[in-house]
Amino acid sequence: MNIARTQGGWIEVICGGMFSGKSEELIRRIRRAQIAKQRVQVFKPVIDTRYAEVEIVSHSNMRIESEPVTTAIEILDRVQADTDVVGVDEGQFFDNKLIDVCNRLANHGRRVIVAGLDLDYLGQPFEPIPQLLAIAENITKTSAICVRCGHPANFSQRIVESADRVLLGALGLYEPRCRSCFIPGVAQIEETTAVEKA
């Protein structure tokens, strides 16, 4: 990291379930910083190639240029000395070193904005987002709409068979569910469909 800047840094975390607008909110904040003529850099995990390799793309097709990185530490190596704002999408796909990276950037005067899932498909905390929530100055929790009942949805229901904690996907693999409709793990789609037909 080309250190330079000091004073005035902080961490913002945007968290919630899938389809809740986390990436949209990250893009909105980055664009506002650009309008204010601040120098921004945006990063995402290299494994996230769902919509584009060098862009963050929301489910509603909002886009912003980003740099794919393999590890959180790589973010430190790429941040330029004159960068004011650092954005990170899909923070849950990085290891716990992301916590130290965010702290170091904020301690050197950067505004750091991280978006990510706070719960996995089992409804369990999805590291490192919960740890980032503990040290962030600003937290935004987004909600989707439950596809079953229309209530606020904070859970990401996996609807395909897989025991992998990380399973990249969007529509067709996951759907937003509220607490009452969420089934930890893989939802039994056949049973749900049978109940709906009854």
C-alpha positions as CSV (number, residue, x, y, z in Angstrom):
1,M,0.0,0.0,0.0
2,N,1.3,3.4,-0.9
3,I,0.4,4.8,2.6
4,A,0.2,8.6,2.2
5,R,-3.2,9.7,3.6
6,T,-4.0,10.1,7.3
7,Q,-6.8,11.4,9.5
8,G,-10.5,10.9,9.0
9,G,-10.8,7.3,8.0
10,W,-13.7,5.0,8.8
11,I,-15.4,1.7,7.9
12,E,-19.0,1.2,6.6
13,V,-20.6,-2.2,6.2
14,I,-23.6,-2.9,4.0
15,C,-25.0,-6.4,4.9
16,G,-28.1,-8.5,4.4
17,G,-29.4,-11.5,2.5
18,M,-29.3,-12.1,-1.2
19,F,-31.4,-9.9,-3.4
20,S,-31.6,-7.2,-0.8
21,G,-29.7,-4.4,-2.7
22,K,-26.3,-4.6,-1.0
23,S,-24.3,-4.2,-4.3
24,E,-26.7,-1.4,-5.4
25,E,-26.1,0.5,-2.2
26,L,-22.3,0.0,-2.6
27,I,-22.4,1.3,-6.2
28,R,-24.6,4.3,-5.1
29,R,-22.1,5.3,-2.4
30,I,-19.2,4.9,-4.7
31,R,-20.8,7.0,-7.5
32,R,-21.6,9.8,-5.0
33,A,-17.9,9.8,-4.0
34,Q,-17.0,10.1,-7.6
35,I,-19.4,13.0,-8.1
36,A,-17.6,14.7,-5.2
37,K,-14.4,14.2,-7.1
38,Q,-12.9,11.7,-4.6
39,R,-10.5,9.1,-5.9
40,V,-12.1,5.7,-5.5
41,Q,-11.0,2.1,-6.0
42,V,-13.3,-0.8,-5.9
43,F,-12.4,-4.5,-5.4
44,K,-14.2,-7.8,-5.6
45,P,-13.1,-11.4,-5.2
46,V,-11.8,-13.0,-8.3
47,I,-14.1,-16.0,-7.9
48,D,-17.2,-13.8,-8.4
49,T,-17.6,-14.0,-12.2
50,R,-21.4,-14.3,-12.2
51,Y,-22.1,-11.2,-14.3
52,A,-18.8,-9.7,-15.2
53,E,-15.1,-10.2,-14.5
54,V,-14.0,-6.6,-13.9
55,E,-17.2,-5.0,-12.8
56,I,-19.5,-5.2,-9.8
57,V,-23.0,-5.9,-11.2
58,S,-26.1,-5.8,-9.0
59,H,-29.1,-8.1,-9.6
60,S,-30.9,-5.1,-11.1
61,N,-27.9,-4.6,-13.6
62,M,-26.3,-1.5,-12.0
63,R,-22.6,-1.7,-12.8
64,I,-19.3,-0.1,-11.7
65,E,-15.7,-0.9,-12.6
66,S,-13.8,-3.0,-10.1
67,E,-10.5,-4.8,-9.7
68,P,-10.7,-8.6,-9.0
69,V,-8.4,-9.8,-6.3
70,T,-7.6,-13.2,-4.9
71,T,-7.0,-12.3,-1.3
72,A,-7.8,-9.5,1.1
73,I,-4.1,-8.7,1.5
74,E,-3.9,-8.0,-2.3
75,I,-6.2,-5.1,-1.7
76,L,-3.5,-3.4,0.4
77,D,-1.0,-3.9,-2.4
78,R,-3.2,-2.3,-5.0
79,V,-4.6,0.8,-3.1
80,Q,-3.0,3.9,-4.4
81,A,-1.5,6.7,-2.2
82,D,-4.1,9.2,-3.4
83,T,-7.2,6.9,-3.0
84,D,-9.9,8.4,-0.8
85,V,-12.5,5.7,-0.8
86,V,-12.1,1.9,-1.0
87,G,-15.1,-0.3,-1.9
88,V,-15.2,-4.0,-1.4
89,D,-18.0,-6.2,-2.7
90,E,-18.9,-9.8,-1.6
91,G,-16.8,-9.4,1.5
92,Q,-17.9,-12.8,2.8
93,F,-15.8,-14.5,0.1
94,F,-12.6,-13.2,1.7
95,D,-10.9,-14.6,4.8
96,N,-10.6,-12.9,8.2
97,K,-7.6,-10.9,7.0
98,L,-10.1,-8.6,5.5
99,I,-10.7,-7.3,9.0
100,D,-7.1,-6.2,9.4
101,V,-7.0,-4.8,5.8
102,C,-10.1,-2.6,6.5
103,N,-8.7,-1.4,9.8
104,R,-5.3,-0.5,8.2
105,L,-7.0,1.4,5.4
106,A,-9.3,3.3,7.8
107,N,-6.4,4.0,10.2
108,H,-4.6,5.7,7.2
109,G,-7.5,8.0,6.4
110,R,-9.6,6.0,3.9
111,R,-13.3,5.6,3.8
112,V,-13.8,1.9,3.5
113,I,-17.2,0.5,2.3
114,V,-17.7,-3.3,2.4
115,A,-20.8,-5.1,1.2
116,G,-21.5,-8.7,1.9
117,L,-23.8,-11.5,3.2
118,D,-23.9,-11.6,7.0
119,L,-25.6,-15.0,7.1
120,D,-24.8,-18.2,5.1
121,Y,-27.4,-20.6,3.6
122,L,-27.7,-22.3,7.0
123,G,-28.6,-19.0,8.7
124,Q,-25.2,-18.9,10.5
125,P,-22.9,-15.8,10.7
126,F,-20.8,-15.6,7.5
127,E,-17.3,-14.5,8.5
128,P,-15.7,-12.0,8.2
129,I,-18.8,-9.8,7.9
130,P,-19.9,-10.2,11.6
131,Q,-16.4,-9.2,12.8
132,L,-16.5,-6.2,10.5
133,L,-19.9,-5.1,11.9
134,A,-18.2,-5.0,15.3
135,I,-15.6,-2.5,14.3
136,A,-17.5,-0.4,11.7
137,E,-18.5,3.2,12.3
138,N,-21.6,2.8,10.0
139,I,-23.8,-0.2,9.5
140,T,-26.6,-0.6,6.9
141,K,-28.7,-3.8,7.1
142,T,-30.7,-4.3,3.9
143,S,-33.7,-6.6,3.5
144,A,-35.3,-8.3,0.5
145,I,-38.9,-9.4,0.2
146,C,-39.8,-13.0,1.0
147,V,-40.9,-14.8,-2.1
148,R,-43.3,-16.9,0.0
149,C,-45.2,-14.4,2.1
150,G,-44.1,-10.9,1.2
151,H,-42.5,-10.1,4.6
152,P,-39.0,-8.6,5.0
153,A,-36.5,-11.2,4.1
154,N,-33.0,-11.4,5.7
155,F,-32.2,-15.0,4.9
156,S,-30.9,-16.5,1.7
157,Q,-32.7,-19.8,1.0
158,R,-30.6,-22.3,-1.1
159,I,-32.9,-24.2,-3.4
160,V,-30.4,-26.6,-5.0
161,E,-28.6,-29.6,-3.4
162,S,-25.1,-28.6,-2.3
163,A,-23.3,-28.8,1.1
164,D,-20.7,-26.3,0.0
165,R,-20.7,-23.1,2.1
166,V,-19.8,-21.0,-1.0
167,L,-22.0,-21.7,-4.0
168,L,-21.9,-18.8,-6.4
169,G,-25.2,-18.1,-7.9
170,A,-28.3,-16.0,-8.0
171,L,-31.8,-16.6,-9.3
172,G,-32.4,-20.4,-9.6
173,L,-30.0,-21.2,-6.8
174,Y,-31.2,-19.0,-4.0
175,E,-34.3,-17.0,-3.0
176,P,-35.0,-14.5,-0.3
177,R,-37.0,-15.7,2.7
178,C,-38.2,-14.3,6.0
179,R,-37.5,-15.9,9.3
180,S,-40.8,-17.9,9.3
181,C,-40.4,-19.2,5.7
182,F,-36.6,-19.9,5.9
183,I,-35.5,-23.6,6.1
184,P,-31.9,-23.8,7.3
185,G,-29.9,-25.7,4.6
186,V,-31.5,-26.8,1.3
187,A,-35.2,-26.2,1.0
188,Q,-37.3,-29.2,-0.1
189,I,-38.7,-27.7,-3.2
190,E,-40.9,-30.7,-4.0
191,E,-42.6,-30.5,-0.6
192,T,-43.1,-26.7,-0.9
193,T,-44.6,-27.2,-4.4
194,A,-46.9,-29.9,-3.1
195,V,-48.2,-27.7,-0.3
196,E,-48.8,-24.8,-2.7
197,K,-50.9,-27.0,-5.0
198,A,-53.1,-28.3,-2.1
